[in-house]
Amino acid sequence: RRRLEEEKRRKREEEEARRRTEELERRRQGKVPIQRIDVQELLSSVPEGKQYSDPDFTPEKALTKQGGAKWKRLTEIMPKPQLIDDGMVPGDVEQGELGDCWFLSAMACCAATPKLLQAMFVHHDEEKGVYVVRFHKNGVLRDVAVDDMVPVTYGGGSCKFAKSRTSRNEVWVTVLEKAYAKIHGSYDAIEGGWVSEGLSDLTGGIGEIMMLSSDGAKKAINDGSLWARMQQLSDDGHMLGCGSHAGCDTDTSDAGIVQGHAYSILRLEEVDGNRLMQVRNPWGSVEWKGRWSDKDTASWTQRMRAKLDYKDENDGTFWMAFEDWVNHYSKLYICRVMGDVWQRQYVAGSWRGETAGGCTNYASFSKNPVFRLALKKRIRLLLVLEQRDTRGTDSETHCIGLEMYRESGGKRNHREFASAGSYAYRRNVCLEAEIEPGQEGPHYVIGSTFHPGKETDFSLMAYWRGEPSDLSLYPETGKTC
């Protein structure tokens, strides 16, 4: 009987994995599932001459830690609300009294490519107070409808949280923040996070975090490869952000860097031997005071001003040298927006029962699901192991890692061929490697949680440039390490 129950459980898991793999394959083909909202039905529910009131995201649900805040409609605090007033630019984004600088920095990064954000607003009706926003979330495109009720500052004259810095009537920043709060259950749920994850939810891209204190990062900084990589990522249309050293975001260093704070990276330029970065504080104020800052008038010659279209404004946007940046920031956030030039393949899996084997510290590591890579030629490969986002839920985010092995002489070489680095409590981890077929045998990929017994579903995604037939990724049933 026990064997029969185990067989039924295994079949259920295989069926669920098959269903999720089919869903992932639709994503590969550009057929991303969309959880749509019927806008016409929503509008018809609003009585004539009235404004929409969202029954699912009331002030009581939206704010659990800041009870007693006053709420008003945007039409009550603005002369004439407009979703977008004279385009979207990074300088529109201004943080309010909520600790979501990570998400607002992601918004500012995206605003440098306005089409990305404009496409997210499925519908807006300022008169009725109805806004529908579309996010990328856990493998699907999900529509979120919100009304125009927002918390206001003491005295009720402006938005308490994020708002447009450039136009009193512009509301896209406020609406996008509110919709993002709703998808996670409350404003409180979006306090604290990684810029890369915000970028992923806005663009559907692949988020990655590099700790600048790691040995690999230090080597890349010293040999120049990190700067080259960041330039290439930016040139290819991917997005970057950064985080300052730990501390309270009410603390600002003597150099003008807010501690424990997230920033956008807007531009990287190399001019006359100077490696320069344009960085933005989502507060819309408080800027770097060192070399290449607005205060450094000696560096900003007429030639350099013209080359970089430099403007001396107290808007939270500033330039600094790469050499100074690596000393004043601790994290680099990357979001790869994978365009049509990339081939992709997705497979679904799960860690359940004995297959939740944990990392190589445990003998049970050999029980983790194994995936085989079949190659036709040498390729540069990006592998992404992703677990479901648990923000705003009671579920646990697991510490995960990803490793690649190569079989030699019929045996798996237990010394890893490549890895995603240290295990991390993150939504996803990435592994990048150049691999080729050969006499030595196939490559195998193994993702795992750090500790055994941590059960959840996961997705494994492979991206490469070339032909679809250059690579195949599939589960190896019965294989162990």
Residue pairs with C-beta under 8 A, 6 or more apart in sequence:
9 352
9 353
13 350
13 352
16 348
16 350
16 457
17 348
17 349
17 350
17 475
18 348
19 348
20 348
20 457
20 459
21 346
21 347
21 348
23 33
23 139
23 348
24 139
24 346
24 347
24 348
24 459
24 461
25 346
26 32
26 33
27 33
27 139
27 346
28 344
28 345
28 346
32 136
32 139
32 140
32 141
32 204
33 139
33 140
33 141
34 134
34 140
34 141
34 142
34 143
35 140
35 141
35 142
35 143
36 143
37 122
37 132
37 143
37 144
37 145
39 122
39 123
39 130
39 132
42 52
42 130
42 132
42 145
43 125
43 128
43 130
45 52
46 52
46 128
46 130
50 128
51 73
51 75
51 127
51 128
51 129
51 147
51 148
52 128
52 129
52 130
52 147
52 148
53 147
53 149
54 145
54 146
54 147
54 149
54 182
56 182
57 146
57 147
57 178
57 181
57 182
59 69
59 71
59 149
59 151
61 185
61 186
62 151
62 178
62 181
62 182
62 186
62 187
63 69
63 151
63 186
63 187
63 188
64 186
64 188
65 188
66 151
66 187
66 188
69 151
69 152
69 160
70 151
70 152
70 154
70 156
71 149
71 150
71 151
71 152
72 149
72 150
72 152
72 156
73 129
73 147
73 148
73 149
73 150
74 81
74 126
74 129
74 148
74 150
74 171
74 174
75 81
75 126
75 129
75 148
76 156
77 152
77 156
77 157
77 158
77 159
78 168
78 169
78 171
79 168
79 169
80 169
81 126
81 148
81 169
81 171
82 126
82 167
82 169
82 170
82 171
83 121
83 124
83 126
83 131
83 170
83 171
83 172
83 175
84 118
84 170
84 172
85 164
85 166
85 167
85 169
85 170
86 166
86 167
87 114
88 111
88 114
88 117
88 118
88 172
89 111
89 112
89 114
89 166
90 108
90 109
90 111
90 112
90 264
90 266
90 280
90 317
91 165
91 166
91 280
91 284
91 315
91 316
91 317
92 108
92 111
92 164
92 165
92 166
92 167
92 170
92 172
92 173
93 104
93 107
93 108
93 111
93 162
93 164
93 165
93 173
93 282
93 284
94 162
94 163
94 164
94 165
94 173
94 282
94 283
94 284
95 101
95 104
95 162
95 282
95 283
95 284
96 159
96 160
96 161
96 162
96 163
97 153
97 160
97 161
98 160
98 161
98 162
98 177
98 187
98 190
98 191
99 191
99 192
99 249
100 161
100 162
100 177
100 190
100 191
100 192
100 193
101 249
101 261
101 262
101 282
101 283
102 192
102 193
102 194
102 195
102 197
102 198
102 241
102 243
102 262
103 177
103 180
103 190
103 193
103 195
103 198
104 162
104 173
104 177
104 262
104 282
105 195
105 198
105 241
105 262
105 263
105 264
105 280
105 282
106 195
106 198
106 199
106 201
106 202
106 239
106 241
106 264
106 335
107 117
107 173
107 176
107 177
107 198
107 202
107 282
108 264
108 266
108 280
108 282
109 195
109 199
109 239
109 240
109 241
109 264
109 265
109 266
109 335
110 116
110 117
110 199
110 202
110 203
110 239
111 117
112 266
113 237
116 202
116 203
117 172
117 176
117 202
119 134
120 133
120 134
120 135
120 176
120 202
121 131
121 132
121 133
121 134
121 172
121 175
122 132
122 133
122 134
122 143
123 130
123 131
123 132
124 130
124 131
124 132
124 175
125 131
126 148
126 171
129 147
129 148
129 149
130 145
130 147
130 148
131 145
131 146
131 147
131 148
131 175
131 179
132 143
132 144
132 145
133 143
133 144
133 146
133 175
133 176
133 179
133 180
134 141
134 142
134 143
134 144
135 141
135 142
135 144
135 179
135 180
135 183
135 201
135 202
136 142
136 200
136 201
136 202
136 203
136 204
137 183
137 201
137 389
138 388
138 389
139 459
141 204
142 183
144 179
144 182
144 183
146 175
146 178
146 179
146 182
148 171
148 175
150 159
150 160
150 161
150 174
150 178
151 159
151 160
151 161
151 187
152 158
152 159
152 160
153 159
153 160
159 174
161 174
161 177
161 178
161 187
162 173
162 174
162 176
162 177
163 173
163 174
164 170
164 171
164 172
164 173
164 174
165 284
165 315
177 190
178 187
180 190
180 201
181 187
181 189
181 190
183 392
184 190
184 391
184 392
185 392
185 393
186 392
189 391
189 392
190 391
190 392
193 391
194 207
194 209
194 243
194 333
194 426
195 241
195 242
195 243
195 262
195 263
195 264
195 333
195 335
196 207
196 208
196 209
196 241
196 333
196 334
196 335
197 207
197 389
197 427
199 205
199 207
199 239
199 241
199 333
199 335
200 206
200 207
200 335
200 427
201 389
203 239
203 335
203 337
204 337
205 238
205 239
205 335
205 336
205 337
205 338
206 335
206 336
206 338
206 382
206 384
206 428
206 430
206 461
206 463
207 333
207 334
207 335
207 427
207 428
208 333
208 334
208 335
208 336
208 428
208 430
209 331
209 332
209 333
209 334
209 424
209 426
210 217
210 331
210 332
210 334
211 217
211 330
211 331
212 218
212 221
212 326
212 329
212 330
212 331
212 332
213 330
214 421
214 422
216 421
217 226
217 332
219 225
220 226
220 229
221 227
221 326
226 326
226 332
227 268
227 275
227 322
230 240
230 265
230 268
230 332
231 268
231 270
233 240
233 334
233 336
234 240
234 265
234 267
234 268
237 337
237 339
238 334
238 335
238 336
238 337
239 334
239 335
239 337
240 264
240 265
240 268
240 332
240 333
240 334
240 335
241 262
241 263
241 264
241 265
241 332
241 333
241 335
242 262
242 263
242 265
242 279
242 325
242 329
242 331
242 332
242 333
243 260
243 261
243 262
243 263
243 329
243 330
243 331
243 333
244 257
244 258
244 259
244 260
244 261
244 262
244 263
244 328
244 329
244 330
245 259
245 260
245 328
245 329
245 330
246 259
246 260
246 330
247 259
247 260
248 259
248 260
249 258
249 259
249 260
249 261
251 258
251 259
251 260
252 258
252 259
252 286
253 259
253 328
254 289
255 288
255 289
255 290
255 328
256 286
256 287
256 288
256 289
256 290
256 293
257 288
257 328
257 329
258 281
258 283
258 286
261 281
262 282
262 333
263 279
263 280
263 281
263 282
263 329
264 279
264 280
264 282
265 277
265 278
265 279
265 280
266 278
266 279
266 280
266 317
267 277
267 278
267 308
268 275
268 276
268 277
268 278
268 322
269 276
269 277
269 278
269 307
269 308
270 276
271 304
271 307
271 308
272 303
272 304
274 292
274 321
275 321
275 322
275 323
276 292
276 308
276 319
276 320
276 321
276 322
277 319
277 320
277 321
277 322
277 325
278 308
278 317
278 318
278 319
279 288
279 317
279 318
279 319
279 320
279 325
280 316
280 317
280 318
281 287
281 316
281 317
281 318
282 316
283 316
284 315
284 316
285 314
285 315
285 316
286 316
287 293
287 294
287 314
287 316
287 317
287 318
288 318
288 319
288 320
288 324
288 328
289 295
290 296
290 320
290 324
291 299
291 320
291 321
291 324
292 299
292 300
292 318
292 319
292 320
292 321
292 324
293 318
293 319
293 320
294 312
294 313
294 314
294 318
300 310
300 312
304 310
308 319
310 319
320 328
336 382
338 344
338 463
341 465
342 463
342 464
342 465
343 463
343 464
343 465
343 466
343 467
343 468
343 470
343 471
344 461
344 462
344 463
344 464
345 461
345 462
345 471
345 472
345 473
346 459
346 460
346 461
346 462
347 371
347 459
347 460
347 473
347 474
347 475
348 457
348 458
348 459
348 460
349 369
349 371
349 447
349 457
349 458
349 459
349 460
349 475
350 369
350 455
350 456
350 457
350 458
351 357
351 368
351 369
351 448
351 449
351 454
351 455
351 456
351 458
352 455
353 455
354 364
354 367
355 367
355 368
355 369
356 367
356 368
356 449
356 452
356 453
356 454
356 455
357 364
357 365
357 366
357 367
357 368
357 448
357 452
358 364
358 365
358 368
358 448
358 449
358 450
358 451
358 452
358 453
358 454
359 365
359 401
359 423
359 448
359 449
359 450
359 451
360 403
362 452
364 452
365 446
365 448
365 481
366 480
366 481
367 480
368 446
368 447
368 448
368 481
369 446
369 447
369 475
370 444
370 445
370 446
370 475
370 476
370 479
370 480
370 481
371 444
371 445
371 446
371 460
371 473
371 474
371 475
371 476
372 442
372 443
372 444
372 445
372 473
372 474
372 475
372 476
372 479
373 381
373 404
373 435
373 442
373 443
373 444
373 445
373 462
373 471
373 472
373 473
374 442
374 471
374 472
374 473
374 474
375 435
375 436
375 437
375 442
375 443
375 470
375 471
376 437
376 469
376 470
376 471
377 436
377 437
377 466
377 470
378 434
378 435
378 436
378 437
379 434
379 435
379 436
379 464
379 465
379 466
379 470
379 471
380 432
380 433
380 434
380 464
380 465
381 432
381 433
381 434
381 435
381 462
381 463
381 464
381 471
382 430
382 431
382 432
382 462
382 463
382 464
383 402
383 404
383 420
383 430
383 431
383 432
383 433
383 445
383 460
383 461
383 462
383 463
384 428
384 429
384 430
384 431
384 459
384 460
384 461
384 462
384 463
385 400
385 401
385 402
385 420
385 428
385 429
385 430
385 431
385 447
385 458
385 459
385 460
386 427
386 428
386 458
386 459
386 460
386 461
387 397
387 398
387 400
387 427
387 428
387 456
387 457
387 458
388 395
388 427
388 456
388 457
389 427
390 396
390 397
395 456
396 454
397 425
397 426
397 427
398 425
398 449
398 450
398 454
398 456
399 423
399 424
399 425
399 449
399 450
399 451
399 454
400 423
400 424
400 426
400 428
400 429
400 447
400 448
400 449
400 450
400 458
401 419
401 420
401 421
401 422
401 423
401 424
401 429
401 447
401 448
401 450
402 419
402 420
402 429
402 430
402 431
402 445
402 446
402 447
403 416
403 418
403 419
403 420
403 431
403 445
403 446
403 447
403 448
404 416
404 417
404 418
404 419
404 431
404 433
404 435
404 443
404 444
404 445
404 446
405 412
405 413
405 414
405 415
405 416
405 417
405 443
405 444
405 445
405 446
405 481
406 412
406 413
406 417
406 440
406 441
406 442
406 443
406 444
407 413
407 440
407 441
407 442
407 443
407 444
408 440
408 441
409 441
410 441
412 444
412 481
414 481
417 433
417 435
417 443
418 431
418 432
418 433
418 435
419 431
420 429
420 430
420 431
421 429
423 429
423 449
423 450
431 445
435 443
444 476
444 479
444 481
445 460
445 473
446 481
447 458
447 460
449 456
460 473
462 471
462 473
464 470
464 471
